[in-house]
């Protein structure tokens, strides 16, 4: 396909790259050690227009198309911390699109506008201890009580969860209806009954905070219901598409970065009398990996093109053909990214196992890709259904 990026897209890309390389990457060792990046990163990203380039001007965005979000996702890996990339992408492409799609003017003013500015930190509350990819199995319940809903339950694996100002929260409002009984709410974290139960310790993405949340008789006003009651599962399935395709384009770019770093290492490192990169085995390996990365990028771009056409050019909903493309992209990108990370670490030898090398962090961080946003196994099952198998 022809390049989807205009000169304006590329100018935006350059500003994101500069932000990552100059203002974020120098802190990689510190923030990975602290297992948290500071809140000013959200504010600075908002000031630079990074969080809202693909949102309409009336909510503080730049009015761009979805390719601005793709460009952002491709540059964020240059901060050298997947946790920072994930925290920012949750803010701009996972917890907030559903507010733009469904929110009232008042909801957008209270939550979306400050999130785009980086003044309020957002989290998406879907996964639970007993319901990950099986979203319909969530058990957090909201019962109606006058003009409020009273929420009880818990969420886990919540990115930005320890410091979020609000959570875009999926709960059951009609439990007996299963998937057709889910609803979305916007919940300020200062709400009485909202508790950060604990910060979870992960094997990767160390610079990102991930929390378990508990809700104990948490009273949420009806005005914070997002969209229609009991339509939350459908809204989530639409919202998942931007989350998945942006994760794909970011992961492909991260794989490309790993390959570039490995090749440079191979030029500088000698073994048995000549540079590692001059070994025919590794030359052929890098050719094959490059081909797979290019194929992964092409498939991800097809999914992004479909999403852009459906949501920004054609209407409000994502077509099933686009959903299929995005699901296929996530499956394929997950396999390619895992292979690239493993082979690049192997190429570094013992140094690949040392934390000071970016490839060591990238190797453990990428493992989340095949789990988050729907496991690879769940997506294969789903695509098989779409194919009539």
Order of alpha helices (4+ residues) and beta strands (2+ residues): alpha-alpha-alpha-alpha-alpha-alpha-alpha-beta-beta-beta-beta-beta-beta-beta-beta-alpha-beta-beta-alpha-alpha-alpha-alpha
